[in-house]
Amino acid sequence: MHRRTTLKGLLALATLTASPLLFAQGQDYQLVKPPQPGGANGQIEVLEFASFACVHCRRFAPEISKWAAAQGKDVVFKKVPVSFGNPALQALTRMYYTLQSMGLDEKLESSIFEAVQDRRLSLDKEAVRNDWLTKQGVDVKKFNDTWRTSFTVDSQTKRAEQLTLAYKIQATPTVTVNGKYLIEGAGPQTLTTMDRLIAQERSAQAKK
């Protein structure tokens, strides 16, 4: 897993430890304390906190995307880019939401991982980012207009930071289920745990 490494991130972590997550004894997940809002209208919200600088997130991306595509309408899946206070990663968060608003986030996700991890491109720098976007066939003018003026992109970028703090995220990838459960790590066991917790949430909602 990719953990906080910046000084700002470490200081934030020191503050957050005053209100730690509750570890469920013998479980492969943690309980979120206090619980966060889950999905609306009876839906079950699943969040994946990930970083484009995280090799484990890169390996997990195809698996969780395939998993998300197979879910029923009562499950809402959202990816939340994590920056841990790193300005370069904050720029990648804004870039991700800008591409999402253009309907290009899923198409270009693997290319972003490749650019950041293999080619070591500084996509936080506008000139480098514009050159990369051009090579990906993206309308650079539309991208930059959206990056600079979209209220939605601005709100989502800020919301990603807020969610990271609210869930006390300390490593990536981390998955949360309906504001109640937190699972660190990647792989088949993570997906199995997610399925079990979603089934548990469905059962609880059916009893209401």
C-alpha positions as a Markdown table, in Angstrom:
| # | Residue | x | y | z |
|---|---|---|---|---|
| 1 | Met | 0.0 | 0.0 | 0.0 |
| 2 | His | 1.0 | 3.6 | -0.6 |
| 3 | Arg | 1.1 | 5.5 | 2.7 |
| 4 | Arg | 1.5 | 9.2 | 3.6 |
| 5 | Thr | 5.0 | 10.4 | 3.0 |
| 6 | Thr | 4.8 | 14.2 | 3.0 |
| 7 | Leu | 5.5 | 16.4 | 6.1 |
| 8 | Lys | 2.0 | 17.9 | 5.8 |
| 9 | Gly | 0.5 | 14.5 | 5.5 |
| 10 | Leu | 2.3 | 13.3 | 8.6 |
| 11 | Leu | 1.2 | 16.4 | 10.6 |
| 12 | Ala | -2.4 | 15.8 | 9.5 |
| 13 | Leu | -2.1 | 12.1 | 10.6 |
| 14 | Ala | -0.8 | 13.2 | 14.0 |
| 15 | Thr | -3.9 | 15.3 | 14.4 |
| 16 | Leu | -6.3 | 12.6 | 13.3 |
| 17 | Thr | -4.9 | 10.0 | 15.7 |
| 18 | Ala | -6.8 | 11.7 | 18.5 |
| 19 | Ser | -10.0 | 10.1 | 17.0 |
| 20 | Pro | -8.9 | 6.7 | 15.7 |
| 21 | Leu | -10.8 | 4.2 | 13.6 |
| 22 | Leu | -12.2 | 1.3 | 15.6 |
| 23 | Phe | -10.6 | -1.9 | 14.6 |
| 24 | Ala | -13.0 | -4.8 | 14.6 |
| 25 | Gln | -11.4 | -7.7 | 16.3 |
| 26 | Gly | -10.7 | -10.6 | 14.0 |
| 27 | Gln | -12.2 | -8.9 | 11.0 |
| 28 | Asp | -10.7 | -8.0 | 7.7 |
| 29 | Tyr | -12.2 | -4.5 | 7.8 |
| 30 | Gln | -12.4 | -1.5 | 10.2 |
| 31 | Leu | -15.4 | 0.3 | 11.5 |
| 32 | Val | -15.5 | 4.0 | 10.6 |
| 33 | Lys | -16.0 | 6.1 | 13.7 |
| 34 | Pro | -17.9 | 8.2 | 13.4 |
| 35 | Pro | -19.8 | 6.7 | 10.5 |
| 36 | Gln | -20.1 | 8.8 | 7.4 |
| 37 | Pro | -23.1 | 9.4 | 5.2 |
| 38 | Gly | -23.7 | 6.4 | 2.9 |
| 39 | Gly | -25.6 | 6.2 | -0.3 |
| 40 | Ala | -28.8 | 8.2 | -0.9 |
| 41 | Asn | -32.3 | 6.7 | -1.5 |
| 42 | Gly | -31.3 | 3.3 | -0.1 |
| 43 | Gln | -28.3 | 2.9 | -2.4 |
| 44 | Ile | -25.0 | 1.4 | -1.0 |
| 45 | Glu | -22.1 | 3.7 | -1.7 |
| 46 | Val | -18.6 | 2.2 | -2.2 |
| 47 | Leu | -15.6 | 4.6 | -2.3 |
| 48 | Glu | -12.2 | 3.7 | -3.5 |
| 49 | Phe | -9.5 | 6.0 | -2.2 |
| 50 | Ala | -6.6 | 5.7 | -4.6 |
| 51 | Ser | -3.5 | 7.5 | -5.8 |
| 52 | Phe | -2.0 | 7.7 | -9.3 |
| 53 | Ala | 1.4 | 7.4 | -7.6 |
| 54 | Cys | 0.4 | 4.1 | -6.0 |
| 55 | Val | 1.6 | 0.9 | -7.8 |
| 56 | His | -0.9 | -1.2 | -5.8 |
| 57 | Cys | -3.8 | 1.1 | -7.0 |
| 58 | Arg | -2.6 | 0.7 | -10.6 |
| 59 | Arg | -2.7 | -3.1 | -10.3 |
| 60 | Phe | -6.1 | -3.0 | -8.5 |
| 61 | Ala | -7.7 | -0.6 | -11.0 |
| 62 | Pro | -8.8 | -3.2 | -13.6 |
| 63 | Glu | -10.1 | -5.5 | -10.9 |
| 64 | Ile | -12.2 | -3.0 | -9.1 |
| 65 | Ser | -13.5 | -1.5 | -12.4 |
| 66 | Lys | -14.6 | -5.0 | -13.5 |
| 67 | Trp | -16.2 | -5.5 | -10.1 |
| 68 | Ala | -18.0 | -2.2 | -10.3 |
| 69 | Ala | -19.4 | -2.9 | -13.7 |
| 70 | Ala | -21.0 | -6.1 | -12.4 |
| 71 | Gln | -22.9 | -4.5 | -9.5 |
| 72 | Gly | -26.6 | -3.9 | -9.3 |
| 73 | Lys | -28.3 | -0.6 | -9.4 |
| 74 | Asp | -28.4 | -0.4 | -5.7 |
| 75 | Val | -24.6 | -0.1 | -5.5 |
| 76 | Val | -22.9 | 3.3 | -6.3 |
| 77 | Phe | -19.2 | 3.1 | -6.9 |
| 78 | Lys | -16.9 | 6.2 | -6.9 |
| 79 | Lys | -13.2 | 6.7 | -7.1 |
| 80 | Val | -11.7 | 9.3 | -4.8 |
| 81 | Pro | -8.1 | 10.4 | -5.7 |
| 82 | Val | -6.0 | 11.0 | -2.6 |
| 83 | Ser | -3.2 | 13.6 | -2.4 |
| 84 | Phe | -2.1 | 13.4 | 1.3 |
| 85 | Gly | -1.4 | 17.2 | 0.9 |
| 86 | Asn | 1.1 | 16.7 | -2.0 |
| 87 | Pro | 0.5 | 19.6 | -4.5 |
| 88 | Ala | 1.5 | 17.4 | -7.5 |
| 89 | Leu | -1.1 | 14.8 | -6.5 |
| 90 | Gln | -3.7 | 17.6 | -5.8 |
| 91 | Ala | -3.2 | 18.6 | -9.4 |
| 92 | Leu | -3.8 | 15.0 | -10.5 |
| 93 | Thr | -7.0 | 15.0 | -8.5 |
| 94 | Arg | -8.2 | 18.1 | -10.4 |
| 95 | Met | -7.1 | 16.5 | -13.6 |
| 96 | Tyr | -9.1 | 13.4 | -12.9 |
| 97 | Tyr | -12.3 | 15.2 | -12.2 |
| 98 | Thr | -11.8 | 17.4 | -15.2 |
| 99 | Leu | -11.5 | 14.3 | -17.4 |
| 100 | Gln | -14.5 | 12.8 | -15.6 |
| 101 | Ser | -16.6 | 15.8 | -16.5 |
| 102 | Met | -15.6 | 15.2 | -20.2 |
| 103 | Gly | -16.4 | 11.5 | -20.0 |
| 104 | Leu | -12.8 | 10.5 | -20.4 |
| 105 | Asp | -11.8 | 9.3 | -16.9 |
| 106 | Glu | -12.3 | 5.6 | -17.5 |
| 107 | Lys | -10.7 | 5.7 | -20.9 |
| 108 | Leu | -7.6 | 7.5 | -19.8 |
| 109 | Glu | -7.1 | 6.0 | -16.3 |
| 110 | Ser | -4.5 | 3.5 | -17.3 |
| 111 | Ser | -2.7 | 6.1 | -19.4 |
| 112 | Ile | -2.4 | 8.4 | -16.4 |
| 113 | Phe | -0.9 | 5.6 | -14.3 |
| 114 | Glu | 1.6 | 4.9 | -17.1 |
| 115 | Ala | 2.5 | 8.6 | -17.5 |
| 116 | Val | 3.0 | 9.1 | -13.7 |
| 117 | Gln | 4.7 | 5.8 | -12.7 |
| 118 | Asp | 6.6 | 4.7 | -15.9 |
| 119 | Arg | 7.4 | 7.9 | -17.7 |
| 120 | Arg | 7.6 | 10.1 | -14.5 |
| 121 | Leu | 5.8 | 13.0 | -16.3 |
| 122 | Ser | 5.0 | 16.0 | -14.2 |
| 123 | Leu | 1.4 | 16.3 | -15.1 |
| 124 | Asp | 0.9 | 19.0 | -12.5 |
| 125 | Lys | 2.8 | 21.3 | -14.9 |
| 126 | Glu | 0.5 | 22.8 | -17.5 |
| 127 | Ala | 2.9 | 22.6 | -20.4 |
| 128 | Val | 3.7 | 18.9 | -19.7 |
| 129 | Arg | 0.0 | 18.2 | -19.1 |
| 130 | Asn | -1.1 | 19.9 | -22.3 |
| 131 | Asp | 1.4 | 18.0 | -24.4 |
| 132 | Trp | 0.3 | 14.7 | -22.8 |
| 133 | Leu | -3.4 | 15.5 | -23.4 |
| 134 | Thr | -2.7 | 16.3 | -27.0 |
| 135 | Lys | -1.1 | 13.0 | -27.5 |
| 136 | Gln | -4.1 | 11.3 | -25.9 |
| 137 | Gly | -6.4 | 13.0 | -28.4 |
| 138 | Val | -8.0 | 15.3 | -25.8 |
| 139 | Asp | -9.4 | 18.7 | -26.7 |
| 140 | Val | -6.9 | 20.7 | -24.8 |
| 141 | Lys | -8.8 | 24.0 | -25.0 |
| 142 | Lys | -11.9 | 22.4 | -23.6 |
| 143 | Phe | -9.9 | 20.6 | -20.9 |
| 144 | Asn | -8.3 | 23.8 | -19.7 |
| 145 | Asp | -11.6 | 25.8 | -19.8 |
| 146 | Thr | -13.2 | 23.1 | -17.7 |
| 147 | Trp | -10.2 | 22.9 | -15.4 |
| 148 | Arg | -10.3 | 26.7 | -14.7 |
| 149 | Thr | -14.0 | 27.5 | -14.7 |
| 150 | Ser | -16.0 | 24.4 | -13.8 |
| 151 | Phe | -17.8 | 24.7 | -10.4 |
| 152 | Thr | -18.4 | 21.0 | -10.4 |
| 153 | Val | -14.7 | 20.2 | -10.8 |
| 154 | Asp | -13.7 | 22.6 | -8.1 |
| 155 | Ser | -16.3 | 21.2 | -5.7 |
| 156 | Gln | -15.3 | 17.6 | -6.4 |
| 157 | Thr | -11.6 | 18.4 | -5.9 |
| 158 | Lys | -12.3 | 20.0 | -2.6 |
| 159 | Arg | -14.7 | 17.1 | -1.6 |
| 160 | Ala | -12.0 | 14.5 | -2.3 |
| 161 | Glu | -9.8 | 16.3 | 0.3 |
| 162 | Gln | -12.7 | 16.4 | 2.8 |
| 163 | Leu | -13.5 | 12.8 | 2.3 |
| 164 | Thr | -9.9 | 11.7 | 2.8 |
| 165 | Leu | -9.9 | 13.5 | 6.1 |
| 166 | Ala | -13.3 | 12.4 | 7.2 |
| 167 | Tyr | -12.5 | 8.7 | 6.7 |
| 168 | Lys | -9.0 | 9.2 | 8.1 |
| 169 | Ile | -7.4 | 7.6 | 5.1 |
| 170 | Gln | -3.8 | 6.6 | 5.8 |
| 171 | Ala | -3.0 | 4.3 | 2.9 |
| 172 | Thr | -4.0 | 3.6 | -0.7 |
| 173 | Pro | -5.9 | 1.7 | -2.0 |
| 174 | Thr | -8.5 | 1.9 | 0.7 |
| 175 | Val | -12.2 | 1.0 | 0.1 |
| 176 | Thr | -15.1 | 2.1 | 2.2 |
| 177 | Val | -18.6 | 0.6 | 2.2 |
| 178 | Asn | -21.7 | 2.8 | 2.8 |
| 179 | Gly | -19.9 | 5.1 | 5.2 |
| 180 | Lys | -19.5 | 2.3 | 7.9 |
| 181 | Tyr | -16.7 | 0.0 | 6.9 |
| 182 | Leu | -13.1 | 0.5 | 5.7 |
| 183 | Ile | -10.9 | -2.0 | 4.0 |
| 184 | Glu | -7.2 | -1.4 | 3.3 |
| 185 | Gly | -5.3 | -3.2 | 0.6 |
| 186 | Ala | -6.0 | -4.6 | -2.9 |
| 187 | Gly | -6.8 | -8.0 | -4.4 |
| 188 | Pro | -9.4 | -10.8 | -4.4 |
| 189 | Gln | -9.7 | -10.8 | -0.6 |
| 190 | Thr | -10.6 | -7.1 | -0.7 |
| 191 | Leu | -13.4 | -7.7 | -3.3 |
| 192 | Thr | -14.7 | -10.7 | -1.3 |
| 193 | Thr | -14.9 | -8.5 | 1.9 |
| 194 | Met | -16.6 | -5.8 | -0.1 |
| 195 | Asp | -19.2 | -8.3 | -1.4 |
| 196 | Arg | -19.9 | -9.6 | 2.1 |
| 197 | Leu | -20.3 | -6.1 | 3.6 |
| 198 | Ile | -22.6 | -5.1 | 0.8 |
| 199 | Ala | -24.7 | -8.2 | 1.3 |
| 200 | Gln | -24.8 | -7.3 | 5.0 |
| 201 | Glu | -26.0 | -3.8 | 4.2 |
| 202 | Arg | -28.7 | -5.1 | 1.9 |
| 203 | Ser | -30.0 | -7.4 | 4.6 |
| 204 | Ala | -30.0 | -4.6 | 7.2 |
| 205 | Gln | -32.0 | -2.3 | 4.8 |
| 206 | Ala | -34.5 | -5.1 | 4.0 |
| 207 | Lys | -35.3 | -5.5 | 7.7 |
| 208 | Lys | -36.1 | -1.8 | 8.1 |
